[in-house]
Each structure stands twice: as structure tokens, then as C-alpha cells.
Amino acid sequence: MNFISYSYLLFLPLTVLFYYALPRSWRTYWLLAASWFFYSCWNFKYLALLITTTVTTYLSSLLIQKAKDSRNREGHSGSEKAALAFACLINFGILFVFKYSGFFFRSVHPLIRILTGREEAVLWDLILPVGISFYTFQAVSYTIDVFTGTTKAEKNFFRYALFVSFFPQLVAGPIERSNNLLAQLGGDRPFDHRKASEGLLQILWGFFMKMVIADRAAVFVNTVYNASGEYPGMYLIVATILFSVQIYCDFGGYSQIAIGSAKLLNIDLMENFNTPYLASGCADFWRRWHISLSSWFRDYVYIPLGGSRRGTGRTYLNIMIVFLLSGLWHGAAWSFVAWGVINGLYQV
């Protein structure tokens, strides 16, 4: 189901209406069922992947928490490390198979052809499950938080499943943390008129950004880019400027709809964009653009690698690693690798 659809305009008010009409003890189950239905409207078969991610990270986190509670010393036990490794291996493995395996085999095909002398190769492209990069990162970061002691493992499976599957941010973010979203689920969340009004305005603004600005800019951009040799340089410059507007209003619009939809349920999601094109420089831009992803890489990749604590050279290397991974996160293609290298060099 797409935010920009008549079906979502029917789904959202019905979900909110029944949420407040049902007894409080049923609300978690209702939101989880609605979220799974929302996701299955894209491809029912891929709901199994979402549930697999939920179950593996839930069980791994319980094992980590149990091991933590049973020991009286600092550090991490072997069972904790094994549980974390299992969760990461399963979930990043699924992500690799569905998002990167085709890219990997296309990339090594020339080498295989040279070594074997065979022209043919077995290549495939699986249908990319919608939102898999978002919910994988969210679920794995929760397990890491339990491992580091940042949060306690959630014992209620349905509440945790709702955290992974919460429909407003399931397919396009923001990538939430357990200490924000999970803490708001399952409790007494009465209807808040002020927050609901804010949510409706954000939804309307999101629709405006997406349908009026982004989609209209795309008409000019696609016309020029699809026949770039037929247009003079000024058209290419204008199309490139409009493309940056299109990207921001497309993704930013979806984020506004997601945040606004959650507010109707009296749930606050983190802001994902903060006027990024008003940034004073590259570092400031990445503090404002796709904030949930930038902060995720900062907390779970950059800082564990040593951040800026191990000298200038190591800091530059850590920045490049983060942006290479960020490029691959955005897409499985060498163009995205190049995008990561360019942005990493800008940061350095």
C-alpha cells in the first residue's frame, strides 16, 4: 500500500478509528494486524521476511538479556556475543540475498568469464522487498542496544513486533530507536486533539511536497534527462536543480506523512529532515538530511570503529567506511558506491 493512494486514505482513518474504539488491552494487537496488512498489500509473500526479522531479533535479544541478568561481572559473555552474531548474520544475510546478490554476481561475472573462459553466467535479480533496509536496520539496532545495555529486552512479543512493523514508518522510515518508539507502544495513549491536528497538517504538507512539488518537478527532469543530448546546457542545469528539489520533496513528503500518521495515534516519530539545503556545509548537511539514517551510521558504525578518537588518519578512514556503506544502503549499484566515495571525500 502506498501513502499516495486512495486505499491509504481509507486505511488510515479506519485504523485510527478502531484503535481508539477498541479496549486498551486490544490496541497493540489491532495496530500490529493493521501494520502487517499494510505491508502485505505490497507483496503478501514477503511478510514472511518481516516476521523472520522480528522473531530472530526478539529471541536473540531475550537470550542476551537472560545472559546479562545471570552474570555479575562487566563485559560480554560468549552466549551474548553468539546471540548478537546470530541476529546480525540472519538479518544482514537476508538483506544481502534480496538486495545485493544480483549486484554481486553481476560485478564478479567478468572475472569468472576470464578465469573460466565461459561467456554464460547464472545471474538473477530478486524482487526487492519494500522497506527491507529500514526495518532490518531498526530491528538489528534494537538487538545491539540490548547487547550494550542501552535498553532492556522487550518480553512482550506482540509489542516488539509492532515496534518492527509499525506501519507509518515501516517502508520509508524514519528508522526508529527502541528508546523512542518502543517506549510509546502498548501503553495508555489517549486521543490528543492538539497532536492530531498537527498530524493532519503534516500529512497535508507531505501530500503537497510529494504530489504538487516533487511529481511536477519530475515531469521536467525526466523530459530533459531522458533526451539530454537534445537540450542546451541551461536546461540541464535547471533540470539538475529541480532534481535536487524532487528528491527532497519526494522523500521529505513521505516522512511528513509518516510522522503525521503516527501523531494521529498519539505517537511521536523522530524528525527525518531539517531544512537540509540551508546547511552551512557538508557535515551540517548530513546532520539535517535523512537524520535517522545518518545518526544510525554514526552510532552503530562510526563510533564503534573508533570515531574521531584514534587520530586524523583513522578518523578519515572511518568516515569513508561509513559513506561507502551509506552508498550501498541507498542502492545496489556502482553508481551508489561512487556516490558514497564522493560524499565521504567531501566530508574528509
C-alpha positions as CSV (number, residue, x, y, z in Angstrom):
1,M,0.0,0.0,0.0
2,N,1.3,3.4,-1.0
3,F,0.8,6.6,1.1
4,I,-0.1,8.3,-2.1
5,S,-3.2,6.2,-2.8
6,Y,-6.9,6.1,-2.2
7,S,-6.5,2.9,-0.3
8,Y,-4.3,4.6,2.3
9,L,-6.8,7.4,2.6
10,L,-9.3,4.7,3.6
11,F,-6.9,2.6,5.6
12,L,-5.6,5.4,7.9
13,P,-8.9,6.8,9.3
14,L,-10.3,3.3,9.8
15,T,-7.1,2.2,11.6
16,V,-7.2,5.3,13.8
17,L,-11.0,5.0,14.5
18,F,-10.8,1.4,15.6
19,Y,-7.7,2.0,17.6
20,Y,-9.5,4.4,19.9
21,A,-12.8,2.5,19.8
22,L,-11.2,-0.8,21.0
23,P,-10.4,-1.6,24.6
24,R,-6.8,-0.5,25.5
25,S,-5.7,-4.1,26.0
26,W,-6.6,-4.9,22.4
27,R,-4.9,-1.9,20.8
28,T,-1.4,-3.4,20.3
29,Y,-2.9,-6.4,18.5
30,W,-5.0,-4.1,16.3
31,L,-2.1,-1.9,15.3
32,L,0.1,-5.0,14.6
33,A,-2.6,-6.6,12.5
34,A,-3.1,-3.3,10.6
35,S,0.6,-2.9,10.1
36,W,1.0,-6.5,8.8
37,F,-2.0,-5.9,6.5
38,F,-0.4,-2.7,5.3
39,Y,2.8,-4.4,4.4
40,S,1.2,-7.5,2.9
41,C,-0.6,-5.2,0.4
42,W,2.8,-4.8,-1.3
43,N,3.6,-8.5,-1.5
44,F,2.0,-11.0,0.8
45,K,4.8,-13.5,0.5
46,Y,7.4,-11.0,1.8
47,L,5.5,-10.6,5.0
48,A,7.3,-13.8,6.0
49,L,10.7,-11.9,5.8
50,L,9.4,-9.2,8.1
51,I,8.2,-11.8,10.6
52,T,11.5,-13.7,10.3
53,T,13.4,-10.5,11.2
54,T,11.0,-9.9,14.1
55,V,11.3,-13.4,15.5
56,T,15.1,-13.7,15.2
57,T,15.9,-10.3,16.8
58,Y,13.3,-10.9,19.5
59,L,14.7,-14.3,20.5
60,S,18.3,-13.1,20.3
61,S,17.6,-10.1,22.5
62,L,15.9,-12.3,25.1
63,L,18.9,-14.6,25.2
64,I,21.2,-11.6,25.5
65,Q,19.2,-10.2,28.3
66,K,19.0,-13.5,30.1
67,A,22.8,-13.9,29.9
68,K,23.2,-10.3,31.2
69,D,20.9,-10.9,34.2
70,S,22.7,-14.2,35.1
71,R,26.2,-12.8,35.4
72,N,27.8,-10.4,37.9
73,R,30.7,-9.0,36.0
74,E,31.5,-6.5,33.3
75,G,32.0,-7.3,29.7
76,H,30.0,-9.6,27.5
77,S,29.7,-13.4,27.7
78,G,30.2,-15.8,24.9
79,S,26.4,-16.5,24.7
80,E,25.6,-12.8,24.4
81,K,28.1,-12.4,21.5
82,A,26.8,-15.6,19.8
83,A,23.2,-14.3,20.1
84,L,24.1,-10.9,18.6
85,A,26.1,-12.6,15.8
86,F,23.2,-14.8,15.0
87,A,20.8,-11.9,14.7
88,C,23.2,-9.9,12.6
89,L,24.1,-12.9,10.4
90,I,20.4,-13.9,9.7
91,N,19.1,-10.4,9.1
92,F,22.0,-8.9,7.1
93,G,22.2,-12.2,5.3
94,I,18.6,-11.8,4.2
95,L,19.2,-8.2,3.2
96,F,22.3,-9.3,1.1
97,V,20.4,-12.0,-0.7
98,F,17.5,-9.9,-1.7
99,K,19.2,-6.5,-2.3
100,Y,22.8,-7.2,-3.1
101,S,23.2,-10.7,-4.5
102,G,22.3,-9.7,-8.1
103,F,24.7,-6.8,-7.9
104,F,27.5,-9.0,-6.5
105,F,27.2,-11.7,-9.2
106,R,27.0,-9.1,-12.0
107,S,30.2,-7.5,-10.6
108,V,32.2,-10.7,-10.4
109,H,30.9,-12.1,-13.7
110,P,33.7,-10.5,-15.8
111,L,36.3,-12.1,-13.5
112,I,34.5,-15.5,-13.7
113,R,34.4,-15.2,-17.5
114,I,38.2,-14.5,-17.6
115,L,39.0,-17.4,-15.3
116,T,36.7,-20.0,-16.9
117,G,36.5,-18.8,-20.4
118,R,32.7,-19.2,-20.3
119,E,30.5,-16.4,-21.6
120,E,27.3,-17.5,-19.9
121,A,26.7,-16.9,-16.2
122,V,23.9,-17.6,-13.8
123,L,22.6,-14.1,-12.9
124,W,19.3,-13.3,-11.1
125,D,17.5,-10.3,-9.8
126,L,15.1,-10.9,-6.9
127,I,12.2,-8.6,-6.3
128,L,13.4,-6.2,-3.6
129,P,11.1,-6.4,-0.6
130,V,9.8,-2.9,0.2
131,G,11.2,-1.4,3.3
132,I,13.7,-4.2,4.0
133,S,16.6,-1.8,4.5
134,F,14.6,0.2,7.0
135,Y,13.1,-2.5,9.2
136,T,16.3,-4.6,9.1
137,F,18.4,-1.6,10.5
138,Q,15.7,-0.9,13.1
139,A,15.5,-4.4,14.4
140,V,19.2,-5.1,14.4
141,S,19.9,-1.8,16.2
142,Y,17.5,-2.8,18.9
143,T,19.4,-6.1,19.4
144,I,22.7,-4.1,19.6
145,D,21.1,-1.8,22.2
146,V,20.1,-4.8,24.3
147,F,23.7,-6.1,23.9
148,T,25.3,-2.8,25.0
149,G,22.8,-2.4,27.8
150,T,21.3,0.8,26.3
151,T,17.8,-0.8,26.6
152,K,16.2,-3.8,28.2
153,A,14.9,-6.6,26.1
154,E,11.1,-6.4,25.5
155,K,9.4,-9.6,26.7
156,N,6.0,-8.9,25.1
157,F,6.4,-10.4,21.6
158,F,3.4,-8.5,20.1
159,R,4.6,-5.2,21.4
160,Y,8.1,-5.8,20.0
161,A,6.6,-7.0,16.6
162,L,4.7,-3.7,16.5
163,F,7.9,-1.8,17.0
164,V,9.5,-3.5,14.0
165,S,6.3,-3.3,11.9
166,F,4.7,0.0,12.8
167,F,3.0,0.9,9.5
168,P,3.7,4.7,9.3
169,Q,7.5,4.3,9.2
170,L,7.7,0.7,8.0
171,V,8.5,1.2,4.4
172,A,10.3,4.6,4.2
173,G,11.4,5.5,7.7
174,P,12.4,7.2,9.8
175,I,14.5,4.4,11.3
176,E,13.4,4.5,14.9
177,R,15.2,3.6,18.1
178,S,13.7,1.4,20.8
179,N,14.1,4.1,23.5
180,N,11.8,6.3,21.5
181,L,9.2,4.2,19.6
182,L,9.1,1.0,21.7
183,A,8.6,3.1,24.8
184,Q,5.4,4.6,23.4
185,L,3.8,1.3,22.2
186,G,1.4,-0.7,24.3
187,G,0.7,2.0,26.9
188,D,-2.3,4.2,27.6
189,R,-2.2,6.6,24.6
190,P,-5.4,8.7,24.8
191,F,-6.6,10.8,21.9
192,D,-4.8,14.1,21.8
193,H,-6.7,16.8,19.8
194,R,-3.7,19.1,19.5
195,K,-1.3,16.4,18.3
196,A,-4.0,15.0,15.9
197,S,-4.4,18.5,14.4
198,E,-0.6,18.8,14.0
199,G,-0.6,15.3,12.4
200,L,-3.3,16.2,9.9
201,L,-1.4,19.3,8.9
202,Q,1.8,17.3,8.4
203,I,0.0,14.8,6.3
204,L,-1.4,17.5,4.1
205,W,2.0,19.1,3.8
206,G,3.5,15.8,2.9
207,F,1.0,15.3,0.2
208,F,1.7,18.8,-1.1
209,M,5.5,18.2,-1.1
210,K,5.1,14.8,-2.9
211,M,2.3,15.4,-5.4
212,V,2.5,19.1,-6.1
213,I,6.2,19.8,-6.0
214,A,8.1,16.5,-6.4
215,D,5.9,15.0,-9.0
216,R,5.6,18.2,-11.1
217,A,9.4,18.7,-11.0
218,A,9.8,15.1,-12.1
219,V,8.0,15.9,-15.4
220,F,10.6,18.5,-16.4
221,V,13.5,16.4,-15.0
222,N,12.6,13.2,-16.8
223,T,11.9,15.0,-20.1
224,V,15.4,16.6,-20.1
225,Y,17.3,13.7,-18.6
226,N,15.8,11.1,-21.0
227,A,17.0,13.1,-24.0
228,S,19.9,15.1,-22.6
229,G,21.7,15.4,-25.9
230,E,18.8,17.3,-27.4
231,Y,18.8,20.2,-24.8
232,P,21.3,23.1,-24.3
233,G,23.3,23.4,-21.1
234,M,20.9,25.7,-19.3
235,Y,18.1,23.1,-19.5
236,L,20.5,20.6,-17.9
237,I,21.4,23.0,-15.1
238,V,17.7,23.7,-14.4
239,A,16.8,20.0,-14.5
240,T,19.6,19.2,-12.1
241,I,18.5,21.9,-9.6
242,L,14.9,20.7,-9.9
243,F,16.1,17.1,-9.4
244,S,17.5,18.1,-6.0
245,V,14.2,19.6,-5.2
246,Q,12.4,16.5,-6.4
247,I,14.5,14.2,-4.2
248,Y,14.0,16.3,-1.1
249,C,10.2,16.8,-1.6
250,D,9.7,13.1,-2.5
251,F,11.4,11.6,0.5
252,G,10.7,14.5,2.8
253,G,7.0,14.3,1.8
254,Y,6.8,10.6,2.7
255,S,8.5,11.4,6.1
256,Q,5.9,14.1,6.8
257,I,3.1,11.7,6.0
258,A,4.6,9.0,8.3
259,I,5.2,11.4,11.2
260,G,1.7,12.9,10.8
261,S,0.0,9.5,10.6
262,A,1.8,8.4,13.8
263,K,0.6,11.6,15.6
264,L,-3.0,10.6,14.9
265,L,-2.3,7.7,17.2
266,N,-0.6,9.9,19.8
267,I,2.8,8.5,18.9
268,D,5.9,10.7,18.1
269,L,8.4,9.7,15.5
270,M,11.7,11.4,15.1
271,E,12.2,14.2,12.5
272,N,14.0,13.0,9.4
273,F,14.8,16.2,7.6
274,N,15.7,19.7,9.0
275,T,15.9,22.1,6.0
276,P,19.0,20.3,4.6
277,Y,19.5,22.7,1.7
278,L,20.1,25.5,4.2
279,A,23.1,23.7,5.7
280,S,26.3,25.6,6.1
281,G,28.5,22.8,4.8
282,C,28.8,19.1,4.1
283,A,28.9,18.0,7.7
284,D,26.0,20.2,8.6
285,F,24.0,18.8,5.6
286,W,24.3,15.3,6.9
287,R,23.1,16.4,10.3
288,R,19.9,17.6,8.5
289,W,19.3,15.1,5.7
290,H,17.8,11.7,6.5
291,I,18.7,12.2,10.1
292,S,17.5,8.8,11.2
293,L,19.9,7.0,8.8
294,S,22.9,9.4,9.4
295,S,22.5,9.0,13.2
296,W,22.2,5.2,12.8
297,F,25.5,5.0,10.9
298,R,27.1,7.4,13.4
299,D,26.0,5.3,16.5
300,Y,26.4,1.8,15.1
301,V,29.3,2.1,12.7
302,Y,31.3,5.3,13.1
303,I,31.6,5.3,16.9
304,P,32.3,1.6,17.2
305,L,35.0,1.9,14.6
306,G,36.7,4.5,16.9
307,G,35.0,7.7,15.6
308,S,37.5,10.5,15.9
309,R,39.3,9.2,18.9
310,R,42.2,7.4,17.2
311,G,43.9,10.1,15.2
312,T,43.2,12.0,12.0
313,G,44.0,9.2,9.6
314,R,41.8,6.7,11.3
315,T,39.0,9.4,11.5
316,Y,39.2,9.9,7.7
317,L,39.1,6.1,7.2
318,N,36.1,5.7,9.4
319,I,34.3,8.5,7.6
320,M,35.0,6.8,4.2
321,I,33.8,3.4,5.5
322,V,30.5,5.0,6.8
323,F,29.8,6.7,3.5
324,L,30.7,3.6,1.4
325,L,28.2,1.7,3.4
326,S,25.7,4.5,3.2
327,G,26.0,4.5,-0.6
328,L,25.4,0.8,-0.8
329,W,22.4,1.2,1.6
330,H,20.8,3.6,-0.9
331,G,21.2,1.2,-3.8
332,A,23.0,-1.9,-5.1
333,A,25.0,-0.4,-8.0
334,W,28.5,1.0,-8.6
335,S,26.9,4.4,-9.1
336,F,25.9,4.4,-5.4
337,V,29.4,3.3,-4.4
338,A,30.7,6.3,-6.3
339,W,28.1,8.5,-4.6
340,G,29.4,7.2,-1.2
341,V,33.1,7.8,-2.2
342,I,32.3,11.4,-3.3
343,N,30.3,12.3,-0.2
344,G,33.0,10.7,2.0
345,L,35.7,12.8,0.3
346,Y,33.6,15.9,0.8
347,Q,33.3,15.1,4.5
348,V,37.1,14.5,4.8
